[in-house]
Amino acid sequence: MSQASWDQEPTWRQAQVNETIEHVLVDPATHFWLRAALQSALTKDPADALHDARTLYLLLKERWDAIVEASNNTIRHESSP
């Protein structure tokens, strides 16, 4: 889907998504970096933004998994007799 189709009269589904996005953007609890990333993504082709978001998710998940694994190994090592 191209950016142009989102610039036309929105469908009911697009209107719902736009409302949710606006809520996240104005919510004071939204972290600055998430707000900035979302604002930046909205200026890109939606397919490119989705690909980038998936890549970011995978990288952050791998980082988190490595941190948890290291933490679990430390706990096991410290509790070994």
Secondary structure by P-SEA (a helix, b strand, c coil): cccccccccccaaaaaaaaaaaaaaacccccaaaaaaaaaaaaccaaaaaaaaaaaaaaaaaaaaaaaaaaaaaaaaaacc
